Amino acid sequence: MSELRYSLVSGEWVVVSTERAKRPKDFLRTREKKVLPEYREDCPFCPGNESKTPGEIYRLGDESSWKVRSVTNLFGALSMNTEHGRKLDGIFLSMGGFGTAEVLIEHPLHNMIIQLMKNEEVEDIIRMYKQRYIAMTRIEGVEAIIIFKNHGSMAGTSLEHPHSQMIATPIVPPQVRSRMEKAVHYFDMTGHCVFCKTLEEELKAKKRVIFETDKFVAFLPFAGASPFTIWLFPRRHTAYFAHINDDEIKDLAINLKTVLQKLYYGLDNPDYNLTIRSIPVKERGTEYFHWYISIIPRLTQPAGFELGSGMFINTSLPEEAAEFLRQVKI
């Protein structure tokens, strides 16, 4: 029989469909292998084509070479050249599309994904995340910063060259606000951080933990909304991603790379979305929140029930999926 599970973190009910549950290997997809070159002449992100991305903001590396580049998103949804005051016309509320959007080019090689990088190269990406995150917090009017990575066409990417994106918004997005409210409610009831409690219980249960390092734990949440959803929690309680220290960056690079390798080898390099969930800029010192990374492989897609109810159906048992990933050889 199916089971409804509730997430204290998201405040959402999820249907874990045991009757329709697939075995982990059932999510493997047969698709044509695409071998990418190290360089493409028409790729705006490849070395030598920097003129195609004229809005360079920052780079790790020198003038003759670079490790990671941050450039203005030429097709960004938000712009700094827009007013950000709210306008209310009757019941119709709007505001200018104020904000900023950057693209972080993760590696000079066109075909180099995080799963195949050296640990030091993954560290460079995380350092760039932190550097640009802090820079964005200094922009007047910015309320929230979203760091995300789309890997593969089903995840929404349109360019092959590995990259991440960062968007700063003048409002706190509803999903972020909802998680904050759930965390505040739990803190007011218990005096504890719901994220720390979740991590404590997952480590105690051990059923859904897939990888541990000194400073981070990767696990499949009890009420994951979709198959193989992974959360990566820092052990140290901190609400604000920018407070990550250098030791944690080194540790996170190992953990993140390993988790993505497990997906790469276990599920044949699935498309996925990665998001860093952090507290909004003005609430960085709070006790009730805890930043973390969410990885959602795009193995299924929402249909009528999900869109009509806001409830998701997970056709994979998190416990079985976690056991499968633990067994994946890297």
C-alpha positions in Angstrom: 0.0 0.0 0.0 1.1 3.6 -0.6 2.2 5.8 2.3 1.9 9.5 2.9 5.0 11.0 4.4 5.4 14.5 5.9 8.5 16.7 5.7 9.2 19.0 8.7 11.7 20.9 6.5 9.4 21.7 3.5 6.0 21.4 5.3 4.8 19.2 2.4 3.1 15.8 2.2 4.5 13.4 -0.2 2.9 10.2 -1.5 5.4 7.3 -1.5 3.8 5.0 -3.9 4.8 1.5 -2.8 2.4 -0.2 -5.2 3.9 1.6 -8.2 7.4 1.7 -6.8 10.2 1.0 -9.2 13.5 -0.7 -8.3 16.5 1.7 -8.4 17.8 0.2 -11.6 14.4 0.8 -13.3 15.4 4.5 -13.4 18.3 3.8 -15.8 17.5 5.2 -19.2 18.8 3.9 -22.4 19.9 6.9 -24.5 22.6 7.6 -27.0 26.0 8.4 -25.5 27.1 11.8 -26.5 30.9 12.3 -26.5 31.7 15.9 -26.0 35.0 17.5 -27.1 37.3 19.4 -24.8 36.8 22.6 -26.9 34.2 23.9 -29.3 34.8 26.9 -31.5 31.2 28.0 -31.2 31.0 27.7 -27.4 31.0 31.1 -25.7 32.3 29.6 -22.5 35.4 27.9 -23.9 38.9 29.5 -23.5 39.7 31.8 -26.5 36.1 32.7 -26.9 35.9 35.2 -24.0 34.8 38.0 -26.3 31.5 36.1 -26.6 30.9 36.7 -22.9 32.1 40.3 -22.5 30.6 40.9 -19.1 33.3 39.2 -17.1 32.9 40.0 -13.4 35.5 37.9 -11.7 37.9 35.0 -12.4 40.0 32.6 -10.5 43.3 32.5 -12.4 45.5 34.9 -14.3 45.1 36.9 -17.5 46.5 34.1 -19.7 44.4 31.3 -18.2 41.5 30.8 -15.8 40.0 28.1 -13.6 36.5 29.5 -13.0 34.9 32.6 -14.5 31.9 34.6 -13.4 30.2 36.5 -16.2 27.0 38.5 -16.5 24.1 36.4 -17.8 23.3 38.2 -21.1 19.8 36.7 -21.0 19.2 37.1 -17.3 15.6 37.4 -16.1 16.5 40.4 -13.8 18.6 43.5 -14.3 20.3 46.1 -12.2 19.1 48.8 -14.5 15.5 48.6 -13.2 13.8 50.2 -10.2 12.8 47.9 -7.5 10.0 49.7 -5.7 6.6 48.0 -5.5 3.5 49.4 -7.3 0.0 48.7 -6.2 -2.9 49.4 -8.6 -6.1 48.2 -7.0 -5.4 44.5 -6.3 -2.6 44.3 -8.8 0.8 44.4 -7.3 4.0 44.6 -9.3 7.6 45.8 -9.2 10.4 46.3 -11.7 12.5 43.3 -12.6 15.4 44.5 -10.4 18.2 42.0 -9.5 21.3 40.5 -11.0 22.1 37.2 -12.7 25.5 35.7 -13.2 26.8 32.6 -14.9 29.7 30.7 -13.3 31.7 28.8 -15.9 33.1 25.9 -13.9 36.1 24.7 -15.9 38.0 25.7 -19.1 37.3 22.2 -20.7 34.1 22.0 -22.5 33.5 18.4 -21.4 34.7 18.5 -17.8 31.9 17.9 -15.3 32.2 18.0 -11.5 32.0 14.2 -11.2 35.3 14.0 -13.2 37.2 17.0 -11.8 40.0 16.9 -9.3 39.0 17.8 -5.7 40.9 21.1 -5.9 38.9 22.1 -9.0 35.6 21.4 -7.2 36.9 23.5 -4.3 37.5 26.4 -6.7 33.9 26.3 -7.8 32.7 26.4 -4.2 35.1 29.3 -3.4 33.7 31.2 -6.4 30.1 30.6 -5.1 31.1 32.1 -1.8 33.0 35.0 -3.3 30.1 36.0 -5.6 27.5 35.4 -2.9 29.2 37.8 -0.6 29.6 40.4 -3.4 25.9 40.1 -4.2 24.9 40.7 -0.5 26.4 44.2 -0.8 24.0 45.3 -3.5 21.3 47.6 -2.0 17.9 46.1 -2.4 18.9 42.4 -2.7 16.9 40.2 -0.3 17.8 36.7 -1.4 20.4 34.9 -3.5 19.8 31.6 -5.2 22.8 29.5 -6.4 21.8 26.7 -8.7 23.1 24.3 -11.4 21.1 22.7 -14.2 22.7 19.6 -15.6 21.2 18.2 -18.8 18.4 19.2 -21.0 15.6 17.8 -18.7 17.0 20.0 -16.0 16.7 23.1 -18.1 20.2 23.7 -19.4 20.7 25.0 -22.9 24.5 25.1 -23.1 26.7 22.0 -22.8 29.7 23.6 -21.2 29.5 23.0 -17.4 28.2 26.0 -15.6 26.2 27.2 -12.6 24.1 30.3 -12.1 23.4 32.8 -9.4 20.4 35.1 -9.2 19.9 37.9 -6.6 16.3 39.0 -6.1 14.6 42.0 -4.4 12.1 39.7 -2.7 12.3 36.5 -0.6 10.9 33.8 -3.0 7.8 31.9 -1.7 9.5 28.6 -1.4 12.3 30.1 0.7 9.8 32.0 2.9 7.7 28.8 3.4 10.8 26.8 4.7 11.7 29.7 7.0 8.2 29.8 8.4 8.2 26.0 9.0 11.6 26.3 10.7 10.5 29.2 12.9 7.4 27.2 14.0 9.5 24.2 14.9 12.0 26.4 16.8 9.2 28.1 18.7 7.7 24.8 19.8 10.9 22.9 20.7 13.8 25.5 21.0 15.7 23.5 18.4 16.7 23.8 14.7 14.6 21.5 12.6 17.5 20.9 10.2 19.8 19.9 13.0 17.1 17.6 14.4 16.6 16.1 10.9 20.3 15.4 10.6 20.5 13.9 14.0 17.6 11.5 13.3 18.9 10.6 9.8 22.3 9.7 11.3 20.6 7.7 14.0 18.4 5.8 11.5 21.3 5.3 9.0 18.7 4.0 6.5 18.9 6.9 4.1 22.5 8.2 4.6 24.6 7.6 1.5 27.9 9.4 2.3 29.5 11.0 5.3 32.6 13.2 5.7 33.9 15.1 8.7 31.8 18.1 8.1 29.0 17.1 5.7 26.3 14.4 5.5 24.5 13.3 2.3 21.2 11.5 2.6 17.9 10.9 0.9 15.1 12.7 2.9 12.4 10.6 4.5 9.8 12.4 2.5 11.7 13.1 -0.7 9.3 14.6 -3.3 10.9 12.7 -6.2 13.1 9.7 -6.8 16.7 9.9 -5.6 16.3 13.4 -4.2 19.4 14.1 -2.1 20.1 16.6 0.7 23.6 17.5 1.7 23.7 19.0 5.2 26.7 20.7 7.0 27.2 19.2 10.4 28.0 22.6 11.9 24.8 24.7 12.5 24.9 27.8 10.3 22.1 29.5 8.5 24.1 31.3 6.0 26.0 29.8 3.1 28.6 32.6 3.0 29.8 31.5 6.5 31.3 28.3 5.1 35.0 28.2 6.1 38.0 26.9 4.1 38.1 23.5 5.9 34.4 23.1 5.1 35.0 24.0 1.5 37.6 21.3 1.1 35.3 18.7 2.9 32.3 19.8 0.8 34.2 19.3 -2.4 34.9 15.7 -1.6 31.3 15.0 -0.4 29.6 16.8 -3.3 31.9 15.2 -5.9 31.3 11.7 -4.4 27.5 12.1 -4.3 27.4 13.2 -7.9 29.7 10.4 -8.9 27.3 7.9 -7.3 24.5 9.3 -9.5 26.8 9.4 -12.5 27.9 5.8 -12.3 24.8 4.4 -10.6 22.1 6.0 -12.8 24.2 6.7 -16.0 24.7 10.4 -15.6 21.1 11.6 -15.1 20.0 15.2 -15.6 19.7 17.0 -12.3 19.1 20.3 -10.6 21.3 21.4 -7.7 20.3 24.3 -5.4 22.1 25.8 -2.4 19.3 26.8 0.1 20.4 29.6 2.4 18.7 32.1 4.7 17.9 35.5 3.1 20.5 38.2 3.4 19.0 40.2 6.3 18.5 37.2 8.5 22.0 35.7 8.3 22.5 35.3 12.1 19.4 33.4 12.9 19.4 30.2 15.0 16.4 28.5 13.5 17.6 27.9 9.9 20.4 25.8 8.5 21.7 26.1 5.0 22.0 22.9 2.8 22.3 21.6 -0.8 19.4 20.0 -2.6 20.1 17.7 -5.6 17.0 16.5 -7.6 17.7 14.0 -10.4 15.2 14.5 -13.3 14.0 10.9 -13.5 10.3 11.7 -13.6 8.2 14.8 -14.2 5.2 16.2 -12.4 1.8 15.5 -14.0 -1.8 16.5 -13.3 -2.1 15.4 -9.7 1.1 17.1 -8.7 0.2 20.4 -10.5 -3.4 20.3 -9.2 -2.6 19.4 -5.5 0.9 20.5 -4.8 1.6 17.0 -3.5 4.2 14.9 -5.2 4.2 11.2 -5.9 7.6 9.5 -5.3 7.7 6.1 -7.1 11.0 5.2 -5.4 11.4 4.2 -1.8 14.1 6.5 -0.3 15.5 3.6 1.8 15.9 1.4 -1.2 17.4 4.2 -3.3 19.8 5.1 -0.5 21.0 1.4 -0.3 21.5 1.4 -4.0 23.6 4.5 -4.0 25.7 3.3 -1.1 26.6 0.2 -3.1 27.7 2.2 -6.2 31.4 1.7 -6.8 33.3 4.8 -7.8 
